[in-house]
């Protein structure tokens, strides 16, 4: 389970984690104890955001905001 330290420091398995550090723990009992005690919170992996394709804007030198919504008649 992936956890984030929410208190000053957590000593676990010889490592010390500070506030904001994310770490993995395989023991669900210990993980639940840290969460229930307010020392850590579970980190849920969110899906990576989809990157938008680059949009190339063309400047016609024409301000379309001033054109009539009806368009031109021929």
C-alpha positions as CSV (number, residue, x, y, z in Angstrom):
1,X,0.0,0.0,0.0
2,X,1.3,3.5,-0.8
3,X,1.2,6.0,2.1
4,X,2.0,9.7,2.6
5,X,3.5,10.8,5.9
6,X,1.2,13.4,7.5
7,X,3.1,14.0,10.8
8,X,6.6,15.2,11.5
9,X,8.4,11.9,11.0
10,X,7.7,8.2,10.8
11,X,10.4,5.7,11.4
12,X,9.7,2.4,9.6
13,X,12.1,-0.4,8.8
14,X,15.2,1.7,9.4
15,X,14.0,4.5,7.1
16,X,12.6,7.8,8.4
17,X,9.9,9.5,6.4
18,X,9.1,13.2,6.8
19,X,5.8,15.0,6.3
20,X,4.8,14.7,2.6
21,X,7.0,11.7,1.9
22,X,5.4,8.9,-0.1
23,X,6.4,5.3,0.7
24,X,5.2,1.8,0.1
25,X,4.4,-0.6,2.9
26,X,3.5,-4.3,2.4
27,X,2.0,-4.9,5.9
28,X,-1.7,-3.9,5.8
29,X,-2.0,-4.1,9.6
30,X,0.8,-1.6,10.1
31,X,-0.5,0.6,7.2
32,X,-4.0,0.7,8.8
33,X,-2.5,1.5,12.1
34,X,-0.6,4.5,10.7
35,X,-3.7,5.7,8.9
36,X,-6.0,5.3,11.9
37,X,-3.4,7.0,14.1
38,X,-3.3,10.0,11.8
39,X,0.4,9.5,11.0
40,X,-0.2,8.7,7.3
41,X,-2.8,8.8,4.6
42,X,-3.3,6.3,1.7
43,X,-2.2,7.6,-1.7
44,X,-4.5,6.6,-4.5
45,X,-2.9,6.4,-7.9
46,X,-4.9,8.6,-10.2
47,X,-4.7,7.9,-13.9
48,X,-2.2,10.2,-15.7
49,X,-3.9,13.1,-17.4
50,X,-4.3,12.9,-21.1
51,X,-2.1,15.4,-22.8
52,X,-3.9,17.6,-25.4
53,X,-2.5,17.7,-28.8
54,X,-0.7,20.9,-29.7
55,X,-3.0,23.4,-31.4
56,X,-1.5,25.8,-33.9
57,X,-3.5,28.9,-34.1
58,X,-3.4,30.9,-37.3
59,X,-3.6,34.7,-37.3
60,X,-5.5,35.9,-40.3
61,X,-5.3,39.4,-39.1
62,X,-9.1,39.2,-39.1
63,X,-10.9,39.8,-35.8
64,X,-13.7,37.2,-36.0
65,X,-15.4,38.6,-32.9
66,X,-16.5,41.7,-34.8
67,X,-18.1,39.7,-37.7
68,X,-21.8,39.3,-37.9
69,X,-23.2,36.0,-36.7
70,X,-25.1,35.6,-40.0
71,X,-22.1,35.8,-42.2
72,X,-21.8,37.4,-45.6
73,X,-24.4,37.4,-48.3
74,X,-23.4,37.1,-51.9
